[in-house]
């Protein structure tokens, strides 16, 4: 009896705590969402309320910061952003608008395995990958064996961050362990205007992979909002375990070695999503 009564009261609160739901002509606002969160309405109920209501949300940077301060969950903030995202006009889908829609989907929650989403404070940025050049060179005048390096063109990444502990969202095949699917690595800037990291080498024998001293330790957790994820993938939130030092970095997606799941890059070169950190 007590459980039934609690469920009834929760249901009633969702539809009476604020007048701006589907039965009312008044659009749902940021304040309505904050009120629901403060009333401890479940996240799933708030998401359903947003989906079934007219909305007039403020999703400016200032408003997003305020929502975060008020304890609004990230999944709810994303739903608010999607609800008020511009809708394409019927029959106007062109190549350029399709590309823009894809980028918007990535930023607002429809995750694509071809992209990594940077979470920098209230910003969500769809990153762009590079395919590196490979360089093979002798070490120690030949006495140290042979080393192979992945080389990124340009002395620094075009994406520069002042936040030294950002987070990233990436879609991982559901049957893969995330830590084996990607690596966050630090790169050495060279005088010839490139950045590089060792990806293998040896003297009497050869070993492949980015060495441990170039790997950045991260925390990896399954992301709360899995809406829009392609079948066969799971989105994870990846964050450096400690603040990053100033320098050049990249998230390396090991698309050349993962099993085929019908997406870009399989059987080709790894993808490097590069960025720099510094004041």
Secondary structure, DSSP 8 states (H G I E B T S, - for coil): -HHHHHHHHHHHHHHHSSS-STTSSS-B-HHHHHHHHHTT--HHHHHHHHHTS-B----SHHHHHHHHHTT--HHHHHHHHHHTS----TT---HHHHHHHHHHHHHHT---TT-EEEEETTEEEE--EE--EEEEEESGGGTT-EEEEEEEESSS-SSEES-SS-EEEEEEETTS-HHHHEEEEEEEE-TTSEEEEEEEEESSS-EES--GGGB--EEEEE-S--TT--TTEEEEEEEESS---SEEEEEEE-TTTS---SSTTTTS--EEEEEEE--
